[in-house]
């Protein structure tokens, strides 16, 4: 990443200005979407918590609402994995 930023900075005054001025904030909550080859799209809510004793460590909790399409797809995945292990 740093070599890409360096290359873009060397080639573009606009990039250097925008990169220097852009206020990046940590995103501590939201939704992550993944596509699993076997069950399709999965959508997880997440919350990130900083540990007070060590700000370099984070605890990330992912959640899935009961009865959601993702919950159904995860249950299907668990059944498929359990069946694969039974043979």
C-alpha positions in Angstrom: 0.0 0.0 0.0 2.8 2.4 0.9 4.5 1.9 -2.4 1.3 2.6 -4.3 0.7 5.8 -2.3 4.3 6.8 -3.0 3.9 6.2 -6.7 0.7 8.1 -6.9 2.1 10.9 -4.8 5.1 11.2 -7.1 2.9 11.4 -10.2 0.0 13.6 -9.1 -0.1 16.9 -7.3 -3.9 16.4 -6.9 -3.3 13.0 -5.3 -0.7 14.5 -2.9 -3.1 17.2 -1.9 -6.1 15.0 -1.5 -4.1 12.3 0.4 -2.7 14.9 2.8 -6.0 16.6 3.4 -8.3 13.6 3.7 -9.5 13.1 7.3 -9.7 9.3 7.7 -11.8 8.1 10.6 -11.9 4.6 12.0 -15.2 2.9 11.3 -16.3 1.1 14.5 -19.6 -0.3 13.4 -21.6 -1.2 10.3 -22.3 -4.0 7.9 -19.9 -6.4 6.2 -21.1 -8.3 3.2 -19.4 -11.5 2.0 -20.2 -13.9 -0.8 -19.7 -17.6 0.1 -19.3 -19.9 -2.9 -21.8 -22.5 -1.4 -24.5 -20.4 0.2 -24.3 -16.9 -1.5 -24.4 -13.5 0.1 -23.9 -13.2 3.8 -24.5 -9.9 5.7 -23.0 -9.4 9.2 -23.5 -6.5 11.5 -20.4 -5.6 13.4 -19.2 -3.5 16.4 -15.6 -2.8 17.2 -14.6 -2.1 20.8 -11.2 -0.8 21.9 -9.8 -2.4 25.0 -9.2 0.2 27.6 -5.9 -1.3 28.8 -4.4 -1.7 25.3 -5.6 0.6 22.5 -3.7 -1.6 20.0 -6.1 -4.5 20.6 -9.7 -4.5 19.4 -12.6 -6.8 20.0 -14.9 -7.1 17.0 -18.3 -8.7 17.4 -20.2 -9.9 14.3 -23.9 -10.4 14.6 -26.7 -11.9 12.5 -30.3 -11.2 13.2 -32.4 -14.3 14.0 -34.6 -15.3 11.1 -32.6 -13.2 8.5 -31.5 -14.6 5.1 -28.0 -14.7 6.5 -29.0 -16.7 9.5 -30.8 -19.2 7.2 -27.7 -19.4 4.9 -25.4 -19.9 7.8 -27.6 -22.7 9.1 -27.5 -24.3 5.7 -23.7 -24.0 5.7 -23.5 -25.7 9.1 -25.7 -28.6 7.9 -23.6 -29.0 4.8 -20.4 -29.0 6.8 -21.9 -31.5 9.3 -22.9 -33.8 6.4 -19.4 -33.5 4.9 -17.8 -34.6 8.1 -20.1 -37.6 8.6 -18.6 -39.6 5.6 
